[in-house]
């Protein structure tokens, strides 16, 4: 269904998705615990999260429909050699000057009006998720600004996760934005340099058609990535986009520098529904604190002396203590950071205007 060629594989770590059942009417039920969200202590959050997930289902169906039934590709060939040669016959210098002056005198600027826009036909059979079980990684993220730290510089270009996590799309719900300047989520895609033709020394043709000069306006080479625009973060807005585009959060700052501000989001990383990965349905909770609390209430075990309980807790290698979990988290972050740098390879190399 989906190519993960732009995402690097990883075997050591894997985010844990949660199981979601989508009924025929689109209503969602959470079928396994959410990692790091206690299913008993925080039980009140689970119906709310399920309700939010339900709102994303139609958006995800639209994204998956476009992936399964891609729209016809609009191809542009900026190199028209025959016309170019006809427009540039061989002239002597004096003849060329005369012809150029004649052209300037007779030249008239003609306004070309675009043809009416006709939307492409939508697929007759949209991709439906109703009556299916889905997997998704759940994440909450807050960016909090204060008068002492009044600005967020922005994120890096990246695609989500690694190949073994099979993330096909991302959903973001901006549920609380307060006292910050405009914040945007920008997108770009890679371009296959082998599919782009151009006439020697006419790189302006490519820039006119694809708009892929870098920000420095270089003329001897081009980045093989194309900007796709951006979406403004607004209170109550939900967006879903496929994991084939790199994206980046733009910088923002406090609107009123004397007061604190924040941007809070709820995110779902949707696993490709045509495959399955290990989830919280089969992986037990790894938090030692959860295990300790359950252990102390487990029948005869609860009758053991506290020193015996502490000795047991200290000598088991599973679940994971908070200290060990923080160390593992740093390892994971280092690998994800390395992946973000490496995954730029399909986007960042330059076109070289060599002789051909």
Buried (B, 14 or more C-beta within 10 A) or exposed (E): EBEBEBBBEBEEBBBBBBBBBBEEEBBBBBBBBBBBBBBEEEEEBBEEBBEBBBEBBBBBBBBBBBBBBEEEEEEEEBBBEEEEEEEEEEEEEEEEEEEEEEEEEEEEEEEEEEEEEEEEEEEEEBBBBEEEBBBBBBBBEEBEBEEEEBEBEEBEBBBBBBBBBBBBBBBBBBBEBBBBEEBBBBBBBBBEEEEBBBBEEBBEBBBEEBEBBEEEEEEEBBBBBBEEEBBEBEEEBBBBBBBBBBBBBBEBBBBEEEEBBBBBBBBBBBBBBEEBBEBBBEBEBBBBBBBBBEBEEEEEEEEBEEEEBEEEBEEEEEBBBEEEBEEEEEEBEEBBEEBBEEBBEBBBBEBEBEEE
